[in-house]
Amino acid sequence: MAGAPSTNIKAGAVDRNTALDFTKGLLVLAMVLYHWLNYFVSIEGFFYVYVRFVTPAFIFLAGFFVSNVYRAKYGTIGWPLAGRLLERGLKLCLVFTGLNLLVNAVMNQNYNGEALGIRCFLKNIGAIYIRGTGEYAAFEILLPISYLLMFSPILLLAEKLWKYTALCISLGMLGLAFLVRQMGVSSYNLELLSVGALGFWVGFVSLEKIGVLARRRSLITVVYGIHLGLITLVGLPYTLHLVGVFLNLLLFYSLGMRFSQSGGIARNINLLGRYSLLTYIAQIGVLQVLRRALHGVEAGALKSMVSFLAVFGLTWGAAALVDWVRGESRVADRLYKAVFA
């Protein structure tokens, strides 16, 4: 999470699905790769067509978790579920705001060279919170996820009236985002909200049915190969972008069903998945520190290797440390839940 919202569901309400943790863990690894390329390779390049699924995949999963996991946990669409979603959404919005105020207070420019500062952030507050833009804000995926969570109670109520409501809303948002883009204005928040609503609609499909499809690994491999071939030839039009989000998540879930309980590596990937929101925030901080620490080092294979291993290792280390501290201290566990749960 975006990372996607961490569910932290206790056994006895809804058993933890390790394949879903594994899916989120692999998505975290893909996210770290994506951001490492931004910071240490290039902010542009054709290779990005293969990893641009990462950001929309997080909000797709956020929508999926609301309608599939949260709804199963609470069992009914009422105030306990609506209140929980509103609380989570407001928390994420506050976390986003707090992190951005901190970043703008201590830094004068981001890795793209864009000017930062409290005054700059406040000047562009409308563009950040309404339209959505990566130019003036960091941790930008948190905001549309928070909006999606706060909007989800309405989607849940509407879905009771007609099961295609969320799909129609998602398509309507996509159409509006396309229309706005044709007018020369992009809306990052609107585009991602439409993907989140699509994930919400898919979440009404049971995990058993999704598992049946995920077990058809030969078919998934063939279709995924065709997808890679298409984006290599024609680039990444929005339709293929959405297809890529679904295919990559299905592939990750298929791998999770096969490997999520198979050993130490799987446990570490599951750990990243359980702390997807934390690791999203941590890896941005790690990348910022590494970029400044290695600023004077000449670009080359050694710098790339050191930065690559460091960002992956430290991101995992942040998740492992928090998991250990939570197990040792009730105060730390309550503090973590107050912010992230």
C-alpha positions, 0 to 999 in steps of 0.5 A, a space after each residue: 500500500 500502497 501501498 494497499 491497506 494492511 488488513 491485520 485481521 485476527 484468526 477467528 474472524 477471517 483466517 489470514 490468507 497467506 496467498 494474499 499476503 504473498 501477493 502484496 509482498 511481491 507487489 511491494 518488491 515490484 514497487 521497490 524496484 520501480 522506485 529504485 529505477 526512478 531514483 538511481 537509473 532514470 525517471 524515463 525509459 521504455 522499461 517502465 512499461 513493464 512495471 507501471 502496473 505497480 501503482 494502480 495495482 495497490 489501489 485495485 487491491 485496496 478496493 478488492 480488500 474492502 469488498 472481499 476481506 473487510 465485508 467478510 470480517 464484519 459480515 454485514 453492511 452497517 455502521 461498524 464496517 462503514 465507521 471502520 472504513 471512514 476511520 481508515 480513510 481519514 487516518 491515511 489522509 492524515 498520514 499523507 498530510 503529515 508525511 508531506 509536511 515533514 518532507 517539505 519542512 526538511 527538503 528543498 527539492 525532490 529527486 525530480 528536481 522539483 522545488 519543495 517547501 511548506 509554502 510550495 505545498 500549501 500553494 498547490 494544495 488544490 492540485 494535490 488534494 483534488 486533481 492529484 499530482 506527483 509534482 508537488 507531493 510525495 507518497 501520492 498513492 496514499 491519498 486516492 486510497 484514503 478517498 476510496 476507503 471513505 467512498 466505499 460505504 456508499 459503494 457497499 450500499 449501492 451494491 446491495 441495490 444492483 450488483 453492477 453499481 461499482 462497475 458502472 461507477 468505475 467505468 464512469 470515472 474512467 470515462 471522465 478521466 479520459 475526457 479530462 485528459 483529452 481536454 489537456 488536464 490529467 487527474 491522477 486521483 480520479 484515474 486511480 479511484 476508477 481502478 480502485 472501484 474496479 477492484 472493489 467490484 472484482 472483490 465480490 468474486 469469492 477467493 475460491 473462484 479466483 483460486 480456480 482461475 489462479 491454478 490454471 498456471 499454464 494459461 496465465 503464463 501464455 496470456 501474460 506472455 502475450 501481454 508482454 509481447 503487446 506492450 513491447 510492440 505498442 507501448 502501454 495504452 490505458 486498456 493494456 495498462 488495466 489488463 496488466 494490473 489484473 494479470 500481474 495480480 493474478 500471477 502473483 496470487 497464483 504464485 502465492 497459492 503455490 509458494 506462500 507456505 514453502 519456507 523462509 523466503 516465502 515467510 519474508 515475502 509474506 512479512 512485506 505483504 503484512 506491512 505493505 503500507 509501512 514498507 511503502 513509506 519506509 522504502 521512500 525514506 530509504 531511497 531518499 537517504 541512499 540518494 544523498 549518501 551516494 550523491 558523490 559516488 560516480 554512477 556505475 555498476 557498483 553504485 547500482 548494485 549497492 543501492 539496489 541491495 541496500 534499498 531492498 534489505 533496509 525495506 525488509 529490515 524496517 518490516 522485520 523490526 516493526 514486527 519484532 517490536 510489536 511482539 515485544 511491546 504492547 505500547 509499540 503494538 498499540 502505537 502501530 495500530 493507532 497509525 496504520 491499522 
